Every structure is written in C-alpha cells, then in structure tokens.
Amino acid sequence: MKQYKRLILLIFLIGGLSLSPGLPAAVENAATLAEWNMLLEKSFEVYQKGDLKEAHQWAQKSYDYAIQHFGHQHAVTLDSLSTLAFLHHLQDNYQQAESLYKQAITLSEAIRGAKHAKTLTIRKRLANLLLEKTFEVLQKGNLKEAHQWAQKSYDYAIEHFGHQHAATLDSLSTLASLHHLQDNYQQAESLYKQAITLSEAIWGAKHAKTLTIRKRLANLYQGMQTRYQAAEQKAKKVVAQWNALRQRSSQAYQQGQFEEALQWAQKSYAYARQHLNYPNLSAVLTSLVTLSSMHHAMGHYTQAESMYKEALTLSETTLGAKHETTIMLRNNLAGLYYEQARYKEAKTAYEELLLLWKEIGKLKDWRAIGTMSSLGEVYQALGDLPRATKFLTQARDLMEEVQNPSNTEALLVVTNNLALLYKEQGRYEEAEQLIHKVLTQSLELLGSKHPKTLMVRTNLAGIYQNQGNYRKALTLYEKLQPLAEEILGPEHPMTLKVLNNLASIYYELGRYGEAEQIYQTLCPRQERALGETHPNTLICVSSLMSIYHVQRRYQQALTLSETVLSKFKEQNDIKEPNMIEFLSRLGSLYETLNRFEEAEGFYYDAAKLAEDIFGIRHPRSLSITSKIGVLYYKQSLFGDKIRYAEAEKRLESVLQLRKEVLGTNHPDTLSSLANLAFVYQTQGHYQKARQLYHDAAIIPRLTETFDKQHPHTLYTQLSYIMLLIVMGENQQALQLLSLLEKNWLGHAESQLYTTQKEHVRLRVLLSLASFQDVALSLALRDSSAETWQFAGNMILHWKQVLAEEQAIIAKLVQTSTDEQVIKLGKNILTLRARLAHQIHLAYSELPPEELTRLVNELETKELALAKRGQYHKPRLQAADVNLEQVRAKLPPNSALIAFKHYRTINFKQGLGGEFRWAAMLLPAGTNKMIFKDLGPPKDTLELWNTLRKTGTEHDAAALYQNLFGPFETEIKGMKTLYIAPDGFLNLIPFSRLVLPDGRYWIERQTLRQIQTGRDLLREKPTPSSDGLLAIGNVNFDAFPKKRRPQPKRQNSETIENHRGLVKKKLRFKRLKHSRSEIKQIKENYPTPSEMWTGKNASEGRLKGLTQVPRVLHLATHAFYLDNSSGDVDIVRPLTLSGIALAGANRGLKGKLDPDGEDGILYSLEALNLNLTGTELVVFSACETGKGVIDYSEGVYGLVRAFKIAGAYRLLM
C-alpha cells in the first residue's frame, strides 16, 4: 500500500507541477515563480531520498509561499495544496489529507472547472484515500469503524462520480464485503447483487472484477446455509437455557425463597434481552412481566412501576391494546397504585379495565372478576362502602359461579377482600368465618410460607384484634413477625404491616415501652418503603404520637401531630379511614391538655368522617361518639360549660349500640360501661354507679379481656375504690387497695423494663402516682391502724424503686458470669464515659444529632441489660418488704420518719387537688405508727429558701417546726432518728435546724439521713478488705504521667480534639487543708490504709479499683451544674454532677490523661464504680447532696450514683 501511494505521488509530481498555460506575464513575476518552483522541487528531491517528514516541510513552505505571493485562488497555490494533501495521505494523516483534498477540489473546480482532468484526478485521489482508510482500519480488526469509512467512501463516490463509475463500484464492493464480514447477510446479498450488475456494465460479465464479486456472493450463500443450521441449533439451546432460568425462578418462588426467585428472574430477563431480543420479543416480554411482578410482590414499588410501564409499552406494540397480556399488565399496574395509596389512579385504571373486559366479552373470566374485586378494595379505601360492598360481593359470587382449578388462588384473594370489608363494617363474626375458610384453602393450596397465606393469617389476627381478643391476636402476630421477615424481608410492606399491628397490640395492652421501640424503627421503614405521605406511614407516626401522649411527653406528641396533620391535609380530597383514627387521637391529646374547644373540633371532624364512611353504628363511629361524651364530662369539670346531661346521654346511647354491635364482652363495650359508671359516680349517683359496676361485672371482665396489670383495669378499679370511699365503705376500699398494689407495681415493672429513655421511665413512675395519692388521701381521712399500716407499706414500696432496680443490675454486672451481661456492662461503661465528657463540651461545637445518637445508643444498651438482668433476679424487689421488717431493724429508742410528696384526691369527682406532704413516724419497739399531713410543699420551700438566704436560727427553727413540729412530742426523747426525705427535702441539712429549746438539732440526738426506709433492710456488706482509701490534696492542674497498670479503655477516643469549657466556666482551686484532713483520718484508722494525693489521685485509678476499700473518703471538689436554662434538653441528670480529680482543670479544656480520662468523675460514670463491699463513702465536699429533683426517685446526683454503685452508707 505504501509503495502504491509513493508511485501515485511521483506520477502526480512529475505530471502536475507545470504551470498552467496562459498566465499573463504582467501578473507573474519570474523571480517569484522561480522561488516557488525551487521550494516545490526541493520537496520532491527530499521525498526521493525517502524523507517524508522533510518533504512535507518543504511542501508546506511552498504552499505558504504561494499563499503569500499568489493568493488563495491561484493555480500555483492549487499545485502546492494538492502536493501537501498527497504528502499527508502518504503519511496516513487521513483526516488532514481529506480536508486538504476537499479544499483542493473546490479550488480546482473554481480555476479549471469541475470536469478538468486535474480536478477529476484530485477527486479520484480522495476516493482512494477513503478506501485506503477502510482497509487500514479493517486490518486492525475494527469492523464497525471500517464499515463507517466504507460507507463514507461509497457516499462520496455516488456524489462525485455517479452510480455508474468504477470508483463507485470499488466502494460498493468493499461495503458489501464488510456487511458480509459482520454477518449482515441480507444487506451483503443486496449490495453484492448491485455490484455484479454495475461491474458487468463497466467491465463486462467475464472481467476478473465481476467474477471476484460473484465468487464472494457464492461464499456468502454457502456461509449463510452453514450459519442458519448452526443458528437453528443455537436457538434451540438458547430457548432451553431461557426456560431453565425461568423454571429456577418459579421453583424458588413456590418454595418461598423470594430473594433467590428474584435473582433468577433478573437473569432470565437479562438473558432474553441479550439472546432473544430480535425477532423473538415475546420472550423478552415474558421475562419482563415475571420480573416486574416479582419486584411488585417483594414491595419494590419503584422498580415494579418502571418495569410494568416498559412491559406495557412492549405488549401494546407487539400484541395490541386488547390482548390479555396487555390487560393483565394494566391490572397489575393498577394494583401497584392501590398499594401505594394512589387511590384515584387505581380507581381510574380499574374502571377502564372493567370496561375493556366487557368490550372483549370476558366479564366472567376469573381475571376480570379479580379486577372487579380490586375495584371494590379501592372504593373501600376511599370510604365508599356501599360501592365497595357491591363490587366485592358481586366478585365473590361470580368467582364461585365460574370456579375451576385454575382460578382457586384468585378465589382466595377475592374472598379475603370480602372478609376485610366485613371487618371494616364491624361484621366481625362473618369476617372471621370467611377468613378461616380462606386460610384453610390457602394452607392446602399454597402452603404456610406463601405470601398470600401470610397475608390471610395477618388479616385473621386483625379480626381478633377488632373483636377485642387481644391475647389471641398477640400470639398470632408474635408468630407472624419473624416469619414475615424470613419470607419477605424486613422492608416488605406485609412485614411492616405485621410489625405495625404487633405494636398496636402492645399499645392496647398497655405495654407502651415495647410499642414505642417498634414504632421508632417502623416509621422510618414505612417511609422508605411507601413514602412519607402514604396512609400507613402517617398512621404509624400518629401511633407514636399516641405513645408520647400516654407517657406525658406532650411537646413531642404535639410536634408529631402537626407533621401528620399537614400531610393528611395534602390529601384532603380523599376520605381516608386512617384520618378518622388520627383525628380521634388528636382530639384525645388536646383533651388531656385541657384545650377542650380544639379537642371538640377534632372529634367532630372525626365523627362526621366516620359516619359518612361507615354509618353511625360502626365501631369507629361509636368510638368517636364515646370520646365526645367523655369530653362533655371533662368540660363540665374543668371548663366553663355544664354538659353532664349531654355526656350521660351520649355515653348511654353508645353503650347500648356497642352491646348490639360488638357484644357485651368487647373491650369497647367494657370501656363504655366504665365511663358511664364514672360519670354517674361524679354526679353523685353512687348507687346507680355501683349497680352498674356489679351488674355488668366490669372489673372481672376487664381483667379477663386485658390483664390485671393493664392500665384500663387498674384505673377502673381505682375509680371503683374511690366510689367505695365516697360511699363510706373505707374498709372494703382498703381491702381492694391492698389486693391491687402488686398489680400496680407489676405494671410499673413492665414499663421500667420495656421503656428505653430514662426520663420517660421517670414520667411513667410519676404517672402511676394516682394509686399512691388515693392511698395517702384515704390514710389521712381515715386514721384506722389498718389504713395507716397500708399507707406506710406503700411509701416503703414505691420510693426510689427505680434506683433500687438499677443498683441490683449494677451489682449483677460486677458479679455475673453471663457473657451477654459482661459485654453489655462494658459497652455501657464506655458509653457513659463518652456521654459524660461530651455533654459538657461547648454545645455550639457538638452536633446535636451526635449527642442524640450517643444518648440513644446508651439507653438502648441499658434497656438490653435490664431485660437480661430479669433472668438473673426475682421480680421487683421493693414489693416484698413491709414496715414490721423495717421496725425490727431500728435500734432501741429510735424511729424512722419518712416523707412523701402526694396530691390530695377529691373522691367524689376523682380529681387531684393540691400537692401536700405526708409524713410517717415509725418508732422502734412498739406497734405504733403515726401519719401526719404537713401542709403544702410550697410553704416548706419558701421556708427553706429563706433559711438559705439568711442562715438565721430563727428561720432554721421555723423550718424545723414546719416539718418536725407535729412529731415533737414523740421524737424529743429518742436517741436516734432515721430521716427518709422526699423531693427537695433531700437537699436540706437537717443537722442545721434549730429545736424549740434553741439548740441545734444535732446537739440533741443522732440524725441519720437515708434514701428510703428499705435502706435499713440492706444487709451490711462483707468487705473485700478492711482498708481505708482517702483521696485529698488533689492536684487539679496536672495529670499523672504514666498510665495505670490496667489496659487503656477506649472511652474517650472521640473527644480529644474537641475544644470547649463547661458552660459554668468551672475552675477547681487546690484544697490546702485536705491533705491534713486525710492524713489525720489515716492515722486514726485502725487498719492499713491508702492515701492518694496530687497527680496520683486520678480518675482512671479510681475507676480501675481492684481492691474495694471498706471506707472511701473523698476530700475534693464536688459540683452540680444547673440545667435550668435548658441548654440541652436530652441531658441525663447524672451528667450534671460529679467530683474533681487529678488534672480536672486540664480536662475542662478538652485534654486527656494517659488513661484517656479528663480528671472529672461525673455521677453517670460513678454508676460503674465497683463499690460492692464498701460500707461507707464520705463526701468531704460542697454540693455533694445536690442534683436534679424527681418526686418519684429523689435527687439525681452523687449520692444516688454511689449508692447504685454498691456503697452501703454515705456521709455528706
């Protein structure tokens, strides 16, 4: 090829460089022309030596010279341009050569004309260039690019030489060969035939070129025959392989292995696209339909919709709009819209499909009947129950009429849909009978692990739930939940439905902590799977709102309610049944907040919607009517409207309808009975109320339906007890209170061990105070020994019950060999340390989401440990103690004084009154006990604040008189008094109070402050040593230089680079006299002891104690950081207090010691200290008794933390 091109160039140079004849001498300068000619000849001379690059340079110079001296339109310029093009051609610079050839052709046509020999020669050279490029690319194996160049060559030849030219023949023949090489047989055959005809016309039938083309055509035919035979065999294998993939997918699906089925379906579709795409589009469509249906069944709605639409387009194109495959694809797409709550789109699609089935005369086809049933489902979702009933009933009847083995599965679906309609209509018995029939058939036909069987069983559990058979429903849901995850995966809509229903059962049974845990994870999963505006997502969030409501987390509940309401309003053109439930819940929330007018508005909206959709006798409608009746009653009590008569009328009407619709044992009916009895009671119709309680056997039936520890049962029983009290039957009321206390404690325990957040657990305990309030109000109204005894025992049982449980769990962590307990304990230790450190860094530099994540992670681990701990200890320990056990532990001539913050109860109306102090005096060595009401806590608080400001003996005496004056006669002669304060009384230094005779109280008798009377029952620990550990003279500005011997913990790795000071801007000053203090204690201590001072008094060393001291003396700074400004509302109370150790001032600046500690032991971290066996911890520091006040659990501070860690006694 190279030699050929050089020869062409030589001929061109020899024959093409002479000047064009007829150039006017006046124009042409001989010297200039000679100079140009010399440059071009130089190019030729260098070329003959084989130096193409230099020849190219001389040709470029001649061209540039010609442009400069003769211009662009001169023949001399044309010769240089042509030469330059050929040299590019010769060097395989095809693009540049092509461009220059085209310029040369244009210029030659302008100077010499289109038919001039030189013009034609340049054209021929360009044609040759295009062919040469084709051959070069072909030699590299790039058929596709070679084809493009050949096509370009052919198009050029046609344009410039016409159809009958030899150059055209060469390009045509080359193009045919390239089609041949690419197995494009039809195109190659056509082009070969055209080339033979053209060659015969130009060269003759027997010319070598003609014969060559004929031979190529013959080879084509021979190759086609061979290839067709091979292709036929290959096609059979391809179809067989495709069918095998489909079969694998089908088998996996039938076996319930849905992820595997989906994978095989994807392979089948990909294989069809690759091997069967043309002309066999039916295989591609079949695979695409299967794959889109799989995605649909797996809940992958986005992928399913996209593939359905692609399949629908393909089906309409290849099969037609009325083909059954096309119709079924439209049906599946409509079902997808329904499942995504796109009800309008679904309704339109199903209605169009029914018309289409009718048009093609197949309205009784089982698939058409399925469409009819689905349309009924849509109407049900839209709240149009009459139309839903029409279509669903008609579908069921038609399906039974045309029943045959091929449509059994469809019949199951249609019947299931009708059963759900019955359930929605409140026809529970019919629904249950129908769903049992469907379940039996589904199990026989599809097996227990098929998604449709799972759906039917879920619907059956839902019917049980609506019937009030909560235990039956719970059992079934708890079986279905792991099964759904195994079969369908955790994100599948059916799995989410089962989880939602399980959580709702937990809620109905009063197991709020368990319900919250499910909803917290379920709602984000619902949103991911279904979208944030899907009704299932919104009702999930509103369920979480209801959890917050009953847990008294009102602000969080309101925030969620606003979110859900705005989302529902976006869909205000839809009668969404879930909207009824949400509006009802919203009304309840506002009712609790005493925002009665707003609550009434929400209830009315819910009632109208329920009656429009379901009618006035439907359970949902009756539920709203009942709530409105209760609201009228509350408005009469707390609002400015007297609506007792309206309340009573509504509640009586609802009760009667519920008996007729739901039966006498349904939970809703029992709720109506309880509500009506309470309304009678509060209006003074005591006999009428009592008669209703007895005749309807409300309490026994509630216990049977729910549980003896269910809130409904507990509060109904409490209402009945208040009825007995107001009727003067105190003895019977006391007997019932005594029987019920363990149930209340059991309910408290169930909440403590299922509720994750600590502040919520505290609110739960506070919410259960009504039982204690009733007992104390009764004790201070009825001074019988039995009543006082019960009230005293109750105080003993309920005070600081959470702290005691935490202490038991803490001890378990220190002593357990259970690997899970040990692992959780270590995780909690690390997380508490990280939280305690990070909570006090500059808040602006600490992302709130990181702090929230840390708190959530810690609380999750703590809850897991508490649940695990239940396997290692008996139930709530506090429930098993009594006053006589405590009295037996009191030394001679001593007494226990226990305080309790309570709220007085108006027994007639069941309302709480003002807060007051109750105090119990339990003397040793007698069977006496005295109860006193000490007045409102606000009076005590005012006296305490005055004393804190003035410090005068007068004010100290006033505070003594307020709290202890009523007991002065009984206690003045005693040697020792044990004081168990409550609430802010924990902060009062009782030794500073002044007696009526002017002495400080501590001068008269020994005072011992304890947390609760149960402390006296704690067994004195067997010390692991007799030693004393005294810590003092701490260097707060320096860390220890060396790491303690124990392995370094990973507790603070994330905070070393954080900067920030505690907001209080603490700085700990050295305590000069603490060294002499601990030295003197050490010298007087009878057994060997240790002193830690300076840099050696480090946090890591204290946390790593292996030899537990009998006495721990801490002479260092303590602190309490008031969080009243609310800088961080998720702070754990025990992160607000602590003690300073070595290097604490450096720790405040974000520095860490070699152990990874900051020198500050927060109370939260102190929970993890191993003080089991420590008899006494002495805090020789200020602010050790301070902390966050909680009226159920006392002070959250250092004392609580060290006690939970195992310390037997604490001295401040």
Secondary structure, DSSP 8 states (H G I E B T S, - for coil): -HHHHHHHHHHHHHHH-S--TT--TTT--HHHHHHHHHHHHHHHHHHHTT-HHHHHHHHHHHHHHHHHHH-TTSHHHHHHHHHHHHHHHHTT-HHHHHHHHHHHHHHHHHHT-TTSHHHHHHHHHHHHHHHHHHHHHHHTT-HHHHHHHHHHHHHHHHHHH-TTSHHHHHHHHHHHHHHHHTT-HHHHHHHHHHHHHHHHHHT-TTSHHHHHHHHHHHHHHHHHHHHHHHHHHHHHHHHHHHHHHHHHHHHHHHTT-HHHHHHHHHHHHHHHHHHS-SS-HHHHHHHHHHHHHHHHHTT-HHHHHHHHHHHHHHHHHHT-TTSHHHHHHHHHHHHHHHHTT-HHHHHHHHHHHHHHHHHTT-TTSHHHHHHHHHHHHHHHHTT-HHHHHHHHHHHHHHHHHT--GGGHHHHHHHHHHHHHHHHHTT-HHHHHHHHHHHHHHHHHHT-TTSHHHHHHHHHHHHHHHHHT-HHHHHHHHHHHHHHHHHHH-TTSHHHHHHHHHHHHHHHHTT-HHHHHHHHHHHHHHHHHHH-TTSHHHHHHHHHHHHHHHHTT-HHHHHHHHHHHHHHHHTTTTS--HHHHHHHHHHHHHHHHTT-HHHHHHHHHHHHHHHHHHH-TTSHHHHHHHHHHHHHHHHHHHHSS---HHHHHHHHHHHHHHHHHHH-TTSHHHHHHHHHHHHHHHHTT-HHHHHHHHHHTTHHHHHHHHS-TTSHHHHHHHHHHHHHHHHTT-HHHHHHHHHHHHHHHHHHHHHHHTT---HHHHHHHHHHTHHHHHHHHHHHTT---HHHHHHHHHHHHHHTTHHHHHHHHHHHHHHH---HHHHHHHHHHHHHHHHHHHHTTS-GGGS-HHHHHHHHHHHHHHHHHHHHHHGGGS-S-GGGG--HHHHHHHS-TTEEEEEEEEEEEEETTTTEEEEEEEEEEEEETTSS--EEEEEE-HHHHHHHHHHHHHH--HHHHHHHHHHHHGGGHHHHTT-SEEEEE--GGGGG--GGG-B-TTSSBHHHHSEEEE-S-GGGGGS-----S-S-EEEEEEE-TT---SS--SS----SSTTTTT-----TT-------TTHHHHHHHHHHH-SS-EEEEEETTS-HHHHHT-SS--SEEEE-S-EEE---TT-S-TT--GGGSEEEE-TTHHHHTTT---TTS--SEEEHHHHTT---TT--EEEE-STTTT-EEEETTTEEEEHHHHHHHTT-SEEE-
